[in-house]
Amino acid sequence: MVMKPIVLIPLGEVNIDLLSRLKDELSEMFNTCVSILFHPIQLPLNAYNARRKQYHSTIILDNIRSTNIGCGKASILIVTDLDLYVSGLNFVFGQAESPGNYAIVSLHRLRPEFYGGEPDSNLLAERLLKEAVHELGHTYGLKHCSNPRCVMSFSNSILDVDIKSFRFCESCRIRLSELTRVS
């Protein structure tokens, strides 16, 4: 299995310790080089929906793609604290091209305090890892999985995120191996 390098790019204020932890975990998980690029990203003005008070993640991804960061040789994962949505859904934890090179994950609704809980950096890091692995799985071509414990299971709520593992189920692991096999 040959995985493309992964580049993490913070969009807005993102805790560096959280990014560093994610970098180390993704490097181990995907057995590839992971780096953090502090590259200023212009947030497109039309990404913000004032009525919803949210950002349209597809517009952000399209904007990132147009910059050609990574030149198609790396998986680019944007990490942000913006509240994201896509058309037809109230919110998303993240979005990715499937297959493709670009993905985005949001910390906004992964934070325990969003749901009235106390801040918990370990729980936030665990949730971020799950959603990052999920979106990167999409960039490699994986689809949603019906196994609620698989990281590729669709998360409609924070409970879905908490139930699933940060690992691929056996079926998704085999499929990922097939998708990343070098001919």
Secondary structure, DSSP 8 states (H G I E B T S, - for coil): -----EEEEEESS--HHHHHHHHHHHHHHHTS-EEE--------GGGEETTTTEEEHHHHHHHHHHHTTTTTSSEEEEEE-S-EE-TTSS-BSEEE-SSSSEEEEESTTTSGGGGT----HHHHHHHHHHHHHHHHHHHTT---BS-TTSTTB--SSHHHHHHS-SS--HHHHHHHHHHT---
